Amino acid sequence: MRQQLPSTQANRGHNSGVTSARSHKDQNATSRPGLRERKRARTFSEIQHEALRLFVAQGYEQTTIEQIAEAVEVSPSTIFRYFPTKEDMVLTDEYDALIVAALAAGPTGESGVTAMRRALAETLGDVIKQDPSMFLTRGRLMLEVPALHAKLWGFLQENEAVLCQVFAAQSGRDPEDFELRVAAGAIIGAIMAALTEWIRSDGQTDMVALLDRALHLLEAGLASVGTNPHTP
């Protein structure tokens, strides 16, 4: 999800539908991004990495869109095609589709918390290993820069709405169902607590393990919180 999370990004613009009748040929075509998609992903990554480098080197507020565009050797208008706002350069990633697809591919009857534990284990570990320093930098900025911290709340609400849509599609409930909203909010809160703990540890703990631990607490109904002795 929108990282946020560091991960978790709202799913704006992503299609979470799953077509079971897709042919083998179509599946192979989908699994191999075309030249345009690869170029877009490369440009997205280059812009974000340069933006983060400048934010750390000279401060978030002091860094301008023009400076980022110059560093990447693109125009400011190109920057805005990939990131509508300056905050998006920190808060946005392109991994939502992976998580949503993993959620949708789960077995029938799987609880929302269990589904999220599985989806994060299947997707996030490998993603973080590719560039843990980028995730850590984004996380620090989110927690330390007031403008980013303020906008994060809106993104978390979007994440909750995405989860409600996924759970509603799987359960046949209304996306506005009270229980769905409670479950989605609790999941997002648990993820944020785990990611905050990881950032505070300076990335020294296993983030995937922290996420799994946080969601396991929800899965167990928080029964041990405040009653059982602490166990690491």
Secondary structure as GFF3:
##gff-version 3
##sequence-region A 1 232
A	DSSP	alpha_helix	24	31	.	.	.	ID=ss1
A	DSSP	alpha_helix	35	58	.	.	.	ID=ss2
A	DSSP	alpha_helix	65	72	.	.	.	ID=ss3
A	DSSP	alpha_helix	76	82	.	.	.	ID=ss4
A	DSSP	alpha_helix	88	91	.	.	.	ID=ss5
A	DSSP	alpha_helix	96	104	.	.	.	ID=ss6
A	DSSP	alpha_helix	112	130	.	.	.	ID=ss7
A	DSSP	alpha_helix	132	144	.	.	.	ID=ss8
A	DSSP	alpha_helix	146	171	.	.	.	ID=ss9
A	DSSP	alpha_helix	178	200	.	.	.	ID=ss10
A	DSSP	alpha_helix	207	219	.	.	.	ID=ss11
###
